[in-house]
Amino acid sequence: MSYESVIALLNPAMSAIYCMSLLVLWRRQRQLDYIAIFALAYAVRVLCFGALYFAFSEQAPVLRQVANALILLSMMLLSIALSRRYAQAPWYGALTLIGAVTLAVLYFFLFVEPNLQARAVILNWGAAAICLLMLVDVARRPARTPVEQLLFGLVSVSCLIFLSRPFAFQIPGIASLEVESTYWLIVSISDALICSTLGVAIFAIIAVDVMDGIRAEAETDALSGLFNRRGFELRARDALARQTTQTKVALILGDLDHFKVINDRFGHGSGDRVIQSFAKTLKAKAPEGAIIGRHGGEEFVILLPSVQAAAAHDFAETVRSSFKDGALDMLPDGHGATSSFGVAIAATGEDLVDLLNRADRALYRAKAEGRDCVRLA
């Protein structure tokens, strides 16, 4: 099979398969918008190799320049998608500079002073420069996961392939008339390797993000946006295991007063709005590192790491008063809403169940003593 046939079939086919697969994933995971950009990058690769095939068959230098621009655009889109995945600003300025300089030099060595070897160097090293930007995005992560380490390694492999391809012109024993065909055969095979290598890395990080999303959904209460009971207890047990005699944690149980009356009198829609308002107040007032969950119904639980009893009591009192003030006229006929709290400081070696029970007894006292107050265990 000639190198024209390899370019015509292998690379566009692989790119199209990756593109369609990514689009299917994106349709099911619309919140991961970077997947669509990855898909677009592979779609551009299909156009690139189509243009390159016709450039060979029609002997059209303009199409070669178009193919060069498209392969650079494809790499730029991969870089942009990776930056978006990490919630970082894409390298728009650097990418524009790399693309402009690369295409300008390619134009010179294609139309002004034709030189295939010079074009090979500038195009491949331009693509390698984009790979380096991708590596910087991954390297910025303070602690890379195994999948991110895999991504870093595979992008590094792609970068090395781009850097080494121009050395095909230095292979000894190849007649001058065969140099170009040899180079393009190496390009077609190595591009297939780059396509599959980056594809493996892309699908790996997507799989991790999808699994993280499923896990987060399973541990999040849909109405309040807080952790559900399972999500809270997983994190609370870990925080309790890390506490020392000098760094005690505090657990606070909060309960919406007369919530059944609110639902019965004003409807569940009003009850839902009260829950959302209370959750919003908790998130706004909670210190860094607090673990907040909806424990069930109208009951909420907060774990504060490394605090003393007074600090936990003050936090609960702040939430109580802020929610009460913010809930004025929240319900029909000018009715408001209040909350009660029980606070317990963890003893050394105390498990979560016992700590919850003590906080629950303190909450019961708050209810028994008139509600809309805070009591310590």
C-alpha positions in Angstrom: 0.0 0.0 0.0 1.4 3.4 -1.0 1.8 6.2 1.5 -1.0 8.1 -0.3 -3.4 5.2 0.4 -2.3 5.0 4.1 -2.9 8.7 4.5 -6.2 8.5 2.6 -7.6 5.6 4.7 -5.9 5.0 8.0 -5.6 8.5 9.6 -9.0 9.9 8.5 -10.7 6.6 9.5 -9.1 6.6 13.0 -9.9 10.3 13.5 -13.5 9.8 12.4 -13.9 6.9 14.8 -12.6 9.0 17.7 -14.6 12.0 16.7 -17.9 10.0 16.6 -17.1 8.2 19.9 -16.4 11.5 21.6 -19.6 13.1 20.3 -21.7 10.1 21.6 -20.0 10.6 25.0 -20.7 14.4 24.9 -24.4 13.9 24.2 -24.6 11.9 27.4 -22.3 14.1 29.4 -23.2 17.7 28.3 -21.9 19.2 31.5 -18.3 18.1 30.3 -18.2 20.7 27.5 -14.5 20.0 26.9 -15.5 16.6 25.3 -17.1 18.5 22.4 -13.8 20.4 21.8 -11.9 17.1 21.7 -14.4 15.8 19.2 -14.0 18.9 17.1 -10.2 18.4 17.2 -10.6 15.0 15.7 -13.1 16.2 13.1 -10.5 18.8 12.0 -8.0 15.9 11.7 -10.3 14.2 9.2 -10.4 17.4 7.1 -6.7 17.7 7.4 -5.9 14.3 5.9 -8.6 14.7 3.3 -6.9 17.9 2.2 -3.5 16.3 2.2 -4.7 13.4 0.1 -6.0 15.8 -2.6 -2.9 17.8 -2.3 -0.8 14.8 -3.3 -3.2 13.6 -6.0 -3.8 17.0 -7.6 -0.3 18.4 -7.0 -1.8 21.4 -5.3 0.6 23.3 -3.0 -2.3 25.4 -1.7 -4.0 22.3 -0.3 -0.8 21.4 1.4 -0.8 24.7 3.2 -4.5 24.2 4.1 -3.6 20.7 5.5 -0.8 22.3 7.5 -3.2 24.9 9.0 -5.7 22.2 9.8 -3.3 19.9 11.7 -2.1 22.9 13.7 -5.7 23.8 14.4 -6.4 20.3 15.6 -3.5 20.4 18.0 -4.7 23.8 19.3 -8.2 22.5 19.9 -6.7 19.6 21.9 -4.8 22.1 24.0 -7.9 24.3 24.5 -10.0 21.3 25.5 -7.4 20.2 28.1 -7.2 23.7 29.6 -11.0 23.7 29.9 -10.9 20.3 31.5 -8.7 21.7 34.2 -10.7 24.9 34.5 -7.7 27.0 33.4 -7.6 29.8 30.9 -6.6 28.3 27.5 -3.3 29.5 26.0 -5.0 31.6 23.3 -2.1 34.0 23.0 0.7 31.4 22.8 -1.3 29.2 20.5 -2.0 32.1 18.1 1.7 33.0 18.1 2.8 29.4 17.4 0.2 29.0 14.7 1.0 32.4 13.0 4.8 31.9 13.0 4.6 28.3 11.9 2.2 29.0 9.0 4.3 32.0 7.9 7.5 30.0 7.7 5.7 27.1 6.0 4.4 29.5 3.4 7.9 30.7 2.7 9.3 27.2 2.3 6.4 26.1 0.2 5.8 29.0 -2.2 8.9 31.2 -2.1 11.8 28.8 -1.6 10.4 25.3 -1.7 12.1 23.0 0.9 10.4 19.9 2.2 12.9 19.3 5.0 12.5 22.8 6.3 8.7 22.5 6.2 9.0 19.2 8.1 11.0 20.8 10.9 8.8 23.9 11.4 5.5 22.0 11.2 6.5 19.2 13.6 8.2 21.5 16.0 5.2 23.8 16.0 3.0 20.9 16.9 5.6 19.9 19.6 5.4 23.4 21.1 1.6 23.0 21.4 2.2 19.6 23.1 4.5 21.4 25.6 1.7 23.8 26.5 -0.5 20.8 27.2 2.2 19.3 29.4 2.4 22.5 31.3 -1.4 22.3 32.0 -1.0 18.9 33.4 2.1 19.8 35.4 0.3 22.6 37.1 -1.7 20.1 39.1 -0.3 20.0 42.6 -0.9 16.3 43.0 -1.5 14.3 39.8 -3.7 11.2 39.8 -2.5 8.0 38.1 -4.7 8.9 35.1 -3.1 12.4 34.9 0.3 10.8 35.1 -0.7 8.6 32.2 -1.9 11.6 30.3 1.4 13.4 30.9 3.3 10.4 29.7 1.3 9.9 26.5 1.4 13.6 25.6 5.2 13.5 26.2 5.4 10.6 23.8 3.4 12.6 21.1 5.7 15.5 21.7 8.8 13.4 21.2 7.3 11.9 18.0 6.8 15.4 16.6 10.3 16.4 17.5 11.9 13.3 16.0 10.0 13.0 12.7 12.2 15.6 10.7 15.2 13.3 11.4 13.7 11.0 8.7 15.6 13.0 6.2 18.9 11.9 7.9 18.3 8.2 7.5 21.3 6.8 5.7 21.0 4.7 2.6 17.8 6.3 1.2 18.1 7.7 -2.3 17.3 11.3 -2.8 14.3 10.5 -4.9 12.9 8.3 -2.1 13.3 10.7 0.7 9.9 12.4 0.3 8.0 9.1 0.1 9.8 7.7 3.1 9.1 10.8 5.1 5.4 10.8 4.3 5.1 7.1 5.1 6.7 7.8 8.5 4.3 10.8 9.0 1.3 8.7 8.2 2.3 5.8 10.5 3.4 8.1 13.3 0.3 10.3 13.0 -1.8 7.1 13.5 0.2 6.5 16.6 -0.3 10.0 17.9 -4.0 9.9 17.1 -4.4 6.6 19.1 -2.0 7.7 21.9 -3.8 11.0 22.6 -7.1 9.2 22.2 -6.2 6.8 25.0 -5.3 9.7 27.2 -8.4 11.6 26.4 -10.8 8.7 27.0 -9.0 7.9 30.3 -9.5 11.4 31.7 -13.1 11.4 30.5 -13.8 8.1 32.2 -12.4 9.5 35.5 -14.6 12.6 35.2 -17.7 10.6 34.4 -17.0 8.3 37.4 -16.4 11.3 39.6 -19.7 12.8 38.5 -21.6 9.6 39.2 -19.9 9.4 42.6 -20.7 13.1 43.4 -24.3 12.6 42.3 -24.7 9.5 44.5 -23.4 11.5 47.5 -25.2 14.8 46.9 -28.7 15.8 48.0 -30.5 17.1 44.9 -32.7 19.6 46.6 -30.2 21.3 48.9 -27.0 20.8 46.9 -25.3 19.6 50.1 -23.9 16.1 50.8 -26.5 13.5 51.5 -26.2 11.2 54.5 -23.9 8.8 52.8 -21.6 11.6 51.4 -21.5 13.3 54.8 -20.7 10.3 56.8 -17.9 9.1 54.5 -16.1 12.4 55.0 -17.0 12.9 58.6 -15.5 9.5 59.6 -12.3 10.4 57.8 -12.1 13.8 59.6 -12.8 12.1 63.0 -10.0 9.6 62.3 -7.5 12.5 61.7 -8.4 14.4 64.9 -5.9 14.6 67.8 -6.2 15.7 71.4 -5.2 19.2 70.3 -7.4 19.4 67.2 -10.9 18.4 68.2 -13.8 18.5 65.8 -17.3 19.7 66.5 -20.5 18.3 65.2 -23.7 20.4 64.8 -27.2 19.1 64.2 -29.6 21.7 62.8 -33.3 21.2 62.5 -36.0 23.4 60.8 -38.7 24.3 63.4 -42.3 23.2 62.7 -41.3 22.0 59.3 -44.3 19.6 59.0 -46.6 22.5 59.7 -45.0 24.4 56.9 -45.5 21.6 54.5 -49.1 20.9 55.6 -50.1 24.6 55.6 -48.2 26.1 52.7 -47.4 23.1 50.5 -44.3 21.1 49.7 -43.1 23.8 47.3 -42.8 26.3 50.1 -41.1 23.6 52.2 -38.5 23.0 49.5 -37.8 26.7 49.3 -37.2 26.8 53.1 -34.8 23.9 52.8 -32.9 25.6 50.0 -32.7 28.8 51.9 -31.3 27.1 55.0 -28.8 25.2 52.9 -27.7 28.4 51.3 -27.2 30.1 54.7 -25.1 27.1 55.9 -22.8 27.2 52.9 -22.4 31.0 53.1 -21.5 31.0 56.8 -19.5 27.8 57.1 -15.7 28.1 57.6 -13.2 26.5 55.2 -13.0 22.8 55.7 -16.5 22.4 57.1 -18.4 19.3 56.0 -22.1 20.0 55.5 -24.9 17.5 54.8 -28.6 17.1 54.7 -29.1 14.3 57.1 -32.7 13.6 56.2 -35.9 15.6 55.9 -35.5 18.9 57.6 -32.4 17.9 59.6 -28.9 19.1 58.7 -25.5 18.2 60.0 -22.3 20.1 60.0 -18.8 18.9 61.0 -16.3 21.7 61.9 -12.7 20.5 62.1 -10.3 21.8 64.8 -12.6 24.1 66.7 -13.5 24.6 70.3 -16.9 24.5 71.8 -17.3 28.3 71.8 -16.5 28.6 68.1 -18.9 25.8 67.2 -21.6 27.5 69.3 -20.9 30.9 67.7 -21.2 29.4 64.2 -24.5 27.7 65.0 -25.8 31.0 66.5 -24.7 32.9 63.4 -26.5 30.5 61.1 -29.6 30.6 63.3 -29.9 34.3 63.4 -29.0 34.8 59.7 -31.5 32.3 58.6 -34.2 33.7 60.8 -33.6 37.2 59.4 -33.4 36.0 55.8 -36.6 33.9 56.1 -38.8 36.8 57.2 -41.8 36.9 54.8 -40.5 33.8 53.0 -43.8 32.0 53.4 -47.3 33.2 52.4 -49.1 35.6 54.7 -45.8 37.0 56.0 -44.8 33.9 57.9 -41.1 33.3 58.5 -39.0 30.2 59.5 -36.6 29.4 62.4 -34.2 26.7 63.2 -32.7 24.9 66.3 -29.3 23.5 66.9 -27.4 20.9 69.0 -23.6 21.1 69.3 -21.2 18.3 70.4 -17.4 18.4 70.6 -15.9 15.0 69.8 -14.1 13.2 72.6 -10.8 11.4 71.9 -11.6 8.1 70.2 -15.3 8.8 69.9 -17.0 7.4 66.8 -19.5 9.2 64.6 -22.5 7.4 65.9 -21.9 8.4 69.5 -21.1 12.0 68.4 -24.3 12.2 66.5 -26.3 10.8 69.4 -24.9 13.5 71.7 -25.6 16.3 69.3 -29.1 14.9 68.8 -29.7 15.0 72.5 -28.6 18.6 72.6 -30.9 19.4 69.7 -33.8 17.7 71.5 -33.1 20.1 74.5 -33.2 23.0 72.1 -36.6 21.9 70.8 -37.9 21.2 74.3 -36.8 24.7 75.6 -38.7 26.6 73.0 -36.9 26.1 69.7 -35.0 28.8 67.7 -31.9 28.4 69.9 -28.6 26.6 70.2 -27.7 24.1 73.0 -24.4 22.4 73.8 -24.1 18.7 74.6 
